Amino acid sequence: MEGRSIEVFTVNAFTAEPFAGNPASVCLLEDPSPPDALLQGIAAQMNHSETAFVTRLSEGDQFDTADTFRLRWFTPTTEVKLCGHGTMAAAAVLFKVQFLDRDRNVVVGNKQPQLTFVTRWELRLTAVRDEDRIELELPLNAPQPVPAERFAQLAAAVCGQLPVAESQLSEETGKLLLRLEDSCTVRQLEELKVRGKRGRDTRAYVLHGEMFRDGKLLSQGVHSCA
């Protein structure tokens, strides 16, 4: 790819409003086996929580007609195993952008009703077109309870003095869920400031915070940390 320009799309997932939602960068790459250093460099330059890279599975595939693609996600510092909003953003780009077909005619969007993404870890994710909506089917990767002392240092750096009621870890994705005590308030959650240095056992991570009361979502936030 040396000497060639690479088009990068910025997509705000999960919103119909500009400058809202969860932003991700998306690259459709002609090279089926781009070097990791290039992907990491682009992700670092874009500096979104994740950048999604879509490649074709075989040389004969086209972005406007194929129904299965390879998909990888990088944070500004490392590759991750799964990214929901990055998958949504990649599907939106394939469904909506303009392509040149084999005859050099302009085609608006991939017309397949369903797209399948194969990850580096051989997960198969699907994106289904539903009029102007996109439905994703993703693996559950349910977290399991872990002893609090296992991630005590990380929890202290993330939550400060706020008490942690429960820690759960998804071994498949490497993502840690920290549930705060019910006494914590929405304002305390919003004012959290991540501190500390990156440890050897933690590369880049994204913190998703949500506050519920009686089953109702009161507040949410996303913090990218490296």
C-alpha positions in Angstrom: 0.0 0.0 0.0 3.0 2.3 0.1 2.4 5.5 -1.8 -1.4 5.0 -2.0 -4.0 7.0 -0.2 -6.4 5.3 2.1 -10.0 6.6 2.6 -11.1 6.7 6.2 -14.8 7.2 7.2 -15.9 8.5 10.6 -19.3 7.1 11.7 -21.3 8.0 14.8 -23.0 4.7 15.7 -26.3 4.4 17.6 -27.6 7.9 16.8 -29.5 9.8 14.2 -28.0 13.1 15.3 -24.7 14.7 14.2 -21.9 14.8 16.8 -23.6 12.3 19.0 -23.6 8.5 19.5 -20.4 6.5 19.7 -17.8 7.5 17.0 -15.6 5.0 15.2 -13.3 5.2 12.1 -13.8 2.7 9.3 -11.3 1.8 6.5 -12.1 -0.4 3.5 -8.7 -1.8 2.5 -7.9 -3.3 -0.9 -5.0 -5.2 0.5 -6.3 -8.5 1.9 -3.3 -8.8 4.3 -2.3 -5.3 5.4 0.6 -5.1 7.9 -0.4 -4.7 11.5 1.9 -1.7 11.8 -0.1 0.1 9.2 -3.4 -0.6 10.9 -2.1 0.4 14.3 -0.6 3.6 12.8 -3.9 4.6 11.2 -5.8 3.8 14.5 -3.4 6.0 16.4 -3.7 8.8 14.0 -7.5 8.7 14.0 -7.5 8.5 17.8 -11.0 7.1 18.2 -11.7 4.5 20.8 -11.7 2.0 17.9 -11.0 2.0 14.2 -12.5 -0.8 12.1 -10.6 -2.3 9.2 -12.6 -4.2 6.5 -10.9 -6.4 3.9 -12.2 -8.9 1.3 -11.9 -12.6 1.9 -10.8 -13.5 -1.6 -9.4 -11.6 -4.6 -12.6 -12.0 -6.6 -14.8 -10.4 -4.0 -16.0 -6.8 -4.3 -17.1 -4.4 -1.6 -20.4 -3.7 -3.4 -21.4 -7.4 -4.0 -19.8 -9.7 -1.4 -21.7 -10.8 1.6 -18.7 -11.9 3.8 -15.7 -9.8 4.9 -12.8 -9.9 7.3 -13.0 -7.4 10.1 -10.5 -6.2 12.7 -10.5 -3.4 15.3 -7.7 -1.4 16.7 -7.6 1.2 19.5 -4.9 3.9 19.3 -2.5 1.4 21.1 -3.6 -2.2 20.5 -5.9 -4.6 18.6 -9.1 -5.8 20.4 -11.1 -9.0 19.9 -14.5 -7.4 19.6 -16.1 -4.0 19.2 -19.9 -3.6 18.8 -20.1 0.0 17.7 -17.1 -0.5 15.3 -19.0 -3.4 13.7 -22.1 -1.3 13.4 -20.0 1.5 11.8 -18.4 -0.9 9.3 -21.7 -2.3 8.2 -23.1 1.2 7.8 -20.2 2.2 5.5 -20.7 -0.9 3.4 -24.4 -0.5 3.1 -24.3 3.3 2.3 -21.2 4.5 0.6 -20.6 4.8 -3.1 -18.5 2.1 -4.9 -17.2 1.7 -8.4 -18.3 -1.7 -9.8 -16.3 -3.9 -12.3 -17.4 -1.7 -15.2 -16.5 1.5 -13.3 -20.1 2.5 -12.7 -21.1 4.2 -9.5 -23.0 1.9 -7.1 -24.5 3.2 -3.9 -24.0 0.7 -1.1 -23.7 -3.1 -0.9 -27.1 -4.5 -1.8 -26.8 -7.7 0.2 -29.6 -8.1 2.9 -27.1 -9.5 5.4 -23.4 -9.1 5.8 -21.1 -11.5 7.7 -17.9 -10.4 9.3 -15.2 -12.9 10.2 -12.7 -11.8 12.9 -9.1 -12.6 13.5 -10.3 -15.0 16.2 -12.7 -16.6 13.7 -15.9 -15.2 15.3 -18.7 -14.7 12.8 -20.7 -11.6 13.3 -23.8 -10.6 11.2 -25.3 -7.3 10.3 -28.8 -7.4 8.9 -30.4 -4.6 6.9 -33.8 -3.6 8.1 -35.0 -0.7 6.0 -32.9 2.2 7.4 -31.8 0.3 10.4 -29.0 -2.3 11.0 -29.4 -5.2 13.4 -26.3 -6.9 14.7 -25.9 -10.4 16.0 -22.9 -10.6 18.3 -21.6 -13.3 20.7 -22.7 -12.9 24.3 -19.3 -13.5 25.9 -20.9 -13.3 29.3 -18.6 -12.1 32.1 -18.1 -14.3 35.2 -17.5 -13.2 38.8 -13.8 -12.8 39.8 -12.2 -12.2 43.2 -12.0 -8.5 43.9 -8.3 -8.6 44.8 -7.4 -9.9 41.3 -8.0 -6.4 39.8 -7.9 -4.3 42.9 -5.1 -2.0 41.6 -7.0 -1.4 38.3 -10.3 -0.9 40.1 -8.7 1.7 42.3 -7.2 3.6 39.3 -10.6 3.6 37.6 -13.0 4.1 40.4 -10.9 6.0 42.9 -12.6 6.0 46.3 -16.0 4.8 45.0 -16.8 1.3 46.5 -16.9 -1.6 44.0 -19.7 -4.1 44.8 -18.8 -6.7 42.2 -16.1 -7.5 39.6 -16.8 -9.7 36.6 -14.5 -10.6 33.7 -15.2 -11.8 30.2 -12.2 -14.1 29.4 -13.1 -14.1 25.7 -12.9 -10.4 25.3 -10.6 -9.5 28.2 -13.1 -6.8 29.3 -13.7 -6.2 33.0 -17.1 -5.1 34.4 -17.1 -3.2 37.7 -20.4 -2.7 39.4 -20.4 0.1 42.0 -22.3 0.0 45.2 -25.9 1.3 45.1 -24.9 4.2 47.3 -22.9 5.8 44.4 -24.7 8.6 42.6 -24.9 9.6 38.9 -22.8 12.7 39.6 -20.0 10.6 41.1 -20.0 8.4 38.1 -19.8 11.3 35.7 -17.0 12.9 37.6 -14.7 9.8 37.6 -11.2 10.6 36.5 -8.9 7.7 35.5 -5.5 7.9 37.2 -2.4 5.8 37.3 0.0 4.5 34.8 -0.6 1.6 32.3 0.5 -1.7 33.9 2.1 -4.5 32.1 -1.1 -6.6 32.3 -3.3 -3.8 30.9 -2.8 -2.5 27.4 -5.5 -0.2 26.0 -9.0 -0.4 27.4 -12.4 1.3 27.1 -14.5 2.0 30.2 -18.3 1.9 29.7 -20.2 3.4 32.7 -23.9 3.1 33.1 -26.2 4.1 35.9 -29.5 2.3 36.4 -32.3 2.8 38.9 -35.4 0.5 39.0 -34.4 -0.9 35.6 -34.2 2.6 34.0 -31.0 3.9 32.4 -30.2 7.2 34.1 -26.8 8.0 32.7 -24.0 6.5 30.6 -20.5 7.4 29.5 -17.5 6.0 27.6 -13.9 6.6 28.5 -10.9 5.4 26.4 -7.7 4.7 28.3 -4.3 3.6 27.2 
